[in-house]
């Protein structure tokens, strides 16, 4: 590992253990959609949108982290949805939504439809009907690079874990469709979280999750490179930021890798530590990945997988 990459690895590892307050969080991504057109400064839609967004600021009573409001009617109606991660407390949830509200208006000042993602929440508004409608677009991908020696066991554990959590979350009530879990393989624990907006029917939620997981968890593969060793596992997941995270409009999916503490007196365990020494919990946000790959330049491209390009 050359010095620049060693420095980057160390910086990311350190950053992962630093507690970041909600107010300090930067958006993971956002989209300003042209699908529904724009509005003007003095339009009826802007008046309805302003009234709608002020409702989020005033409403603090919803404890399940899901909010939806409408204002106006006809072609000038404004609809908004917000969803917080199921493990986020109400105070942090409300702070995240209000930050998202302000930031999205700044980034998409005249679009009738826009969406923004943070670690803790997702927020969107539009002039279309969106309550009870599963949509998997727009979406984006973030990924984590780690070395895993037992790829088959890893693939099997991830697949089984995600299927189980999908069944649990999709049968949740209107108070929340949310599930977390973990799976163990030798010297490695995989953590996952899935979540739908609670306005979706069970079958719709399950279908949305299955589609998102199917698109986001590729067949992990190895890539041989003269400057590296081991098996490089590339995990591509649609939308938000923990070690590995998906958020589309209707779903959160998180995968996080952790190496458990091992007993040093066992020789076989010591060897295993050497093999998976790079499998630590790393958190990559989009800006970090973009900077590390020099804006996804071809010079840093390792190859092309079934789910997109792979960069070093």
PyMOL commands that set and color helices and strands:
alter all, ss='L'
color gray80, all
select helices_A, chain A and resi 3-16+22-24+44-58+74-76+90-107+151-170+202-216+267-275+286-292+298-300
alter helices_A, ss='H'
color red, helices_A
select strands_A, chain A and resi 29-38+66-71+78-84+111-117+121-126+141-147+177-185+188-196+232-238+244-247+251-258+301-305+308-311
alter strands_A, ss='S'
color yellow, strands_A
deselect
rebuild
show_as cartoon
